[in-house]
Amino acid sequence: MGSRLEGKVAIITGGGSGMGEGQARVFASEGAIVVVADINNENCGTVAEEIKTVGFNALHYQLDVRDQQNWHDLVSYTLETCGKVDILCNNAGMNFRTDFHSQTYDQYRQIIDVNLDGVYKGCKAVGDAMRKNGRGSILNIGSLASSKHGGGTGYTVSKTGIIALTKNVALAYAADNIRCNAICPGHVDTPFIREDSKHSPNNWNTTIENPENYARRLETIPLGRFQTPDDVAKSALFLCSEEASMVTGAVLNVDGGTSLL
Ligand SMILES: NC(=O)c1ccc[n+]([C@@H]2O[C@H](COP(=O)([O-])OP(=O)(O)OC[C@H]3O[C@@H](n4cnc5c(N)ncnc54)[C@H](O)[C@@H]3O)[C@@H](O)[C@H]2O)c1
């Protein structure tokens, strides 16, 4: 337990699983009140309950990042219950792993709606509250696909766009003491690449449950292991804390060196 986020209020999307869950746990253990937000209400409720059970502060809220009104209501709820918003971490994401020819326009749009427009809506939704607060820190999650081809068309387009969006938001809000940065994770062992879910369909050809796929990905990680949600959460903690008070518009690879190859 530490105090690097003592008294801070953090909204964490995708908080019901994987990296968002990891950030919720680490941020809460550093003194933040975390609002664990996810389209999966059961999962974000469970994460918030578990955080409270170990003595830290958490709330949960069902959020579909595609829905602007839902974002507005979440920010209102956070202001009513916690008084302010200091941090927003945009983790919610989805993918259909198909190339340009086989990906339908509907699939492409769904990915952009969640991964890129959902983040845009989140940055918009917290802007006024953070300005009134006189400070703020926003963290967006890119990918290896932010800098190199891979993961399917909609995914690559959305994650490339995240970098442009992050820099735009950083510049627009710098005078308000609101920072905006991005982390580009590499291969992180989460349900996103392991399980077959609605937001991230996987089959035997794509899941890391398949030992061949696991080994193939592992070969591309110079530091020799998959990243964990905790690896990403610790970098997120730095970027969202006062230690990074002069860091904005930055893109931090947390990928074990994969983007070097
Ligand atoms: N796992 C990886 O290897 C990896 C690598 C690079 C980037 N990423 C990115 O990291 C982010 C987090 O992924 P993860 O690996 O933790 O995946 P995950 O599947 O464990 O968690 C994603 C969460 O997002 C939620 N979600 C999906 N659609 C949503 C919506 N419309 N509104 C609100 N919540 C929604 C899901 O319910 C889920 O809880 C994603 O943006 C993903 O693209 C993942």
The ligand as a Gaussian input file, in Angstrom:
#p B3LYP/6-31G(d) Opt

LIG

0 1
 N       -4.317000      -7.868000     -24.121000
 C       -3.466000      -7.400000     -25.001000
 O       -2.523000      -8.105000     -25.426000
 C       -3.571000      -5.968000     -25.469000
 C       -2.451000      -5.428000     -26.105000
 C       -2.490000      -4.083000     -26.494000
 C       -3.605000      -3.317000     -26.254000
 N       -4.696000      -3.869000     -25.662000
 C       -5.811000      -2.964000     -25.380000
 O       -5.925000      -2.836000     -23.981000
 C       -7.246000      -2.468000     -23.617000
 C       -7.732000      -3.379000     -22.487000
 O       -7.739000      -4.709000     -22.971000
 P       -7.565000      -5.971000     -22.026000
 O       -6.475000      -6.776000     -22.603000
 O       -7.511000      -5.558000     -20.628000
 O       -8.928000      -6.726000     -22.407000
 P      -10.106000      -7.395000     -21.539000
 O      -10.919000      -8.138000     -22.519000
 O       -9.538000      -8.109000     -20.363000
 O      -10.908000      -6.120000     -21.001000
 C      -11.584000      -5.253000     -21.854000
 C      -12.768000      -4.691000     -21.084000
 O      -13.437000      -3.715000     -21.918000
 C      -14.824000      -3.855000     -21.687000
 N      -15.577000      -3.279000     -22.803000
 C      -15.671000      -3.720000     -24.068000
 N      -16.495000      -2.954000     -24.781000
 C      -16.927000      -1.975000     -23.950000
 C      -17.800000      -0.865000     -24.085000
 N      -18.447000      -0.616000     -25.250000
 N      -18.002000      -0.045000     -23.043000
 C      -17.394000      -0.300000     -21.853000
 N      -16.586000      -1.347000     -21.640000
 C      -16.349000      -2.168000     -22.683000
 C      -15.030000      -5.355000     -21.552000
 O      -16.267000      -5.663000     -20.922000
 C      -13.813000      -5.760000     -20.742000
 O      -14.095000      -5.741000     -19.358000
 C       -8.067000      -2.561000     -24.898000
 O       -8.233000      -1.250000     -25.408000
 C       -7.199000      -3.390000     -25.835000
 O       -7.417000      -3.036000     -27.172000
 C       -4.719000      -5.194000     -25.264000

